[in-house]
């Protein structure tokens, strides 16, 4: 099983990478006890030895002389909505093998692979200042492959394009919350770097909990530089990846101030998540995938 970014040679086949990461993760996850109670047909799959004969499509067998099993939309254990921040700051660090966006996409692909195996409904939303893509929550293999393709497109370019202030993460979270009508699990991958007021950002998170969704925030960061401001002791030019603004300084002169401000924000974010009953995961891209994904697996096992 792949665990570290350094073990991945490239991201040209995200579905294959996801399968390698999730190998062995399925053990112990529960099957739904409610299979077959929905009348909303979703897809067929070939009958495999050991499958229940209850949902064999005998009419299709009469036409094809092959055994197929019917699957239903509501037989899934849960409905999971994966939200990924694709703003320019998520393409940091530029000089590393993988950036925050790519790390998030890999984790999301691994989770989609798990959900597909467990026949859980999953949707994907990609957003920056606005919602760029949003799918319905489905369980079909074709749907999962489409999501892998969208993730592949999202990580294809490392080019940084500063954008005008036409929206915010907070606004996107509010809009997404309004569009999730059934109780679901919501997974957010974001560095939470937003130009809007932080109270608006916290309000967006709280809105997702309003309908009693189970929310996990994966706070994606490159901890050595973004949390600890560890740069060489020499003049650097820092560029705001969202706006393109630049500033020249020696990081050692501002390291303590930066670390205090950064630490205060993370502490407040953790406290707000605790207050709203949102699971907070410090998704440091230098950690292993297993460390990042375990909180999701625990939450899923407890709920289902």
CORQUI-V71092 format. One line per field, one symbol per residue. psi: psi as a letter, one per 40 degrees, with the letter a starting at -180 (. if undefined). burial: 1 if it has 16 or more other C-alpha atoms within 10 Angstrom, else 0. A space follows every 50 residues. Layout:
psi->???
burial->???
This chain:
psi->hhdideehdifegddddddddeheddheiiihefheeiegidiiihhihe ihedfhgddddddefihihiiideeidihhhhhhheiddeeiideidiad dddddddddddddddddefihiihhhibeihdihiihieidddddddddd ddddedhehhghiigeaiddddddddddehdihihhhhhiefhieihddd ddddddddedefihhhhhghigdddddefgiigihihhhhedeeiihhih dddedddddddddddddddddddddefhhhhggheeiidddddddddddd ddd.
burial->01101000001001101111110010000000000100000001001000 00001110000000001111111111111111111111111110000111 11111111111111110111111111111110010011110011101101 11011001010000001111111111100100011111111111000101 11111111100011111111111001111000000000001100000000 11000001100000010011011001111111111000110110111001 0000
